[in-house]
């Protein structure tokens, strides 16, 4: 992968890497720093010579590892917002979603977010998390069933608004 | 692969057996699952507080590594701060000098020699002396 490809990868995936890390660590400012660190590593030429799909998986593996290291270092396991603080309704839903995501098994959460937030395909997620595509499909499905139970009320409410089968990013 | 897994994979743009997908969607529960899956996806998307944000990314030169951006920008920033700081200090010092000069100009000059007049001492200049 030459320097042009690295820069293209940087530009194409930066927002999604940021969103993925942000969902994992729960804080935008930390996610911003970690995202920059991902791309510093990419730009520093630490990315091995790989095919396109593998390069993407490598980059998200770096992102995931950095997020996990950050969580271990900071010891953050609590929700983003303390429970006792009064919040407007929209923020309530946001907290509810974040808590539901945090209640998932760690690997299921990563697999689910790589699909829903980063927009990776099953084979790319499999390469990122060192799983088989069948295991990815099964984990995503399990995560959805869990979230469907946890977020029954907001999902039911959300069905009053239009939904689309968005094209894969 | 269960019926729901087929629906889930289809919603993720993965290849699935169309007949099995048809079977899965012929079931009312399966159709409800698809709708809820899409609503869940929309919910995840809409509650993403970072959606509108963007990372303020460094304009790196690929291959040159981490130090390329911070080093020269840091040097420029340091030079600017140093330059502006020196300029500001110079301006401040200039103002202080100007104030001191203005006050000094209002006083008589300090004597360079002081002659004491004491009784019994002949202070008139004599002949041949200097």
HADDOCK unambig.tbl for C-alpha pairs under 7 A between the chains (distance, minus, plus):
assign (segid A and resid 3 and name CA) (segid B and resid 62 and name CA) 5.24 0.50 0.50
assign (segid A and resid 3 and name CA) (segid B and resid 63 and name CA) 6.26 0.50 0.50
assign (segid A and resid 6 and name CA) (segid B and resid 62 and name CA) 6.82 0.50 0.50
assign (segid A and resid 7 and name CA) (segid B and resid 62 and name CA) 6.49 0.50 0.50
assign (segid A and resid 15 and name CA) (segid B and resid 54 and name CA) 6.30 0.50 0.50
assign (segid A and resid 19 and name CA) (segid B and resid 50 and name CA) 6.27 0.50 0.50
assign (segid A and resid 28 and name CA) (segid B and resid 50 and name CA) 6.66 0.50 0.50
assign (segid A and resid 32 and name CA) (segid B and resid 55 and name CA) 5.63 0.50 0.50
assign (segid A and resid 36 and name CA) (segid B and resid 57 and name CA) 6.58 0.50 0.50
assign (segid A and resid 40 and name CA) (segid B and resid 65 and name CA) 6.74 0.50 0.50
assign (segid A and resid 40 and name CA) (segid B and resid 66 and name CA) 5.52 0.50 0.50
assign (segid A and resid 43 and name CA) (segid B and resid 62 and name CA) 4.68 0.50 0.50
assign (segid A and resid 43 and name CA) (segid B and resid 63 and name CA) 5.51 0.50 0.50
assign (segid A and resid 43 and name CA) (segid B and resid 65 and name CA) 5.52 0.50 0.50
assign (segid A and resid 44 and name CA) (segid B and resid 62 and name CA) 6.84 0.50 0.50
assign (segid A and resid 44 and name CA) (segid B and resid 63 and name CA) 5.38 0.50 0.50
assign (segid A and resid 44 and name CA) (segid B and resid 64 and name CA) 6.12 0.50 0.50
assign (segid A and resid 44 and name CA) (segid B and resid 65 and name CA) 3.60 0.50 0.50
assign (segid A and resid 44 and name CA) (segid B and resid 66 and name CA) 5.85 0.50 0.50
assign (segid A and resid 45 and name CA) (segid B and resid 63 and name CA) 5.33 0.50 0.50
assign (segid A and resid 45 and name CA) (segid B and resid 65 and name CA) 6.82 0.50 0.50
assign (segid A and resid 94 and name CA) (segid B and resid 47 and name CA) 4.98 0.50 0.50
assign (segid A and resid 116 and name CA) (segid B and resid 41 and name CA) 6.95 0.50 0.50
assign (segid A and resid 137 and name CA) (segid B and resid 9 and name CA) 6.79 0.50 0.50
assign (segid A and resid 138 and name CA) (segid B and resid 5 and name CA) 6.99 0.50 0.50
assign (segid A and resid 141 and name CA) (segid B and resid 5 and name CA) 5.85 0.50 0.50
assign (segid A and resid 141 and name CA) (segid B and resid 8 and name CA) 6.31 0.50 0.50
assign (segid A and resid 155 and name CA) (segid B and resid 36 and name CA) 6.51 0.50 0.50
assign (segid A and resid 155 and name CA) (segid B and resid 39 and name CA) 5.76 0.50 0.50
assign (segid A and resid 155 and name CA) (segid B and resid 40 and name CA) 5.80 0.50 0.50
assign (segid A and resid 158 and name CA) (segid B and resid 39 and name CA) 5.83 0.50 0.50
assign (segid A and resid 159 and name CA) (segid B and resid 39 and name CA) 5.82 0.50 0.50
assign (segid A and resid 163 and name CA) (segid B and resid 38 and name CA) 6.23 0.50 0.50
assign (segid A and resid 163 and name CA) (segid B and resid 39 and name CA) 6.36 0.50 0.50
assign (segid A and resid 163 and name CA) (segid B and resid 42 and name CA) 6.91 0.50 0.50
assign (segid A and resid 164 and name CA) (segid B and resid 38 and name CA) 7.00 0.50 0.50
assign (segid A and resid 165 and name CA) (segid B and resid 11 and name CA) 6.87 0.50 0.50
assign (segid A and resid 168 and name CA) (segid B and resid 13 and name CA) 6.92 0.50 0.50
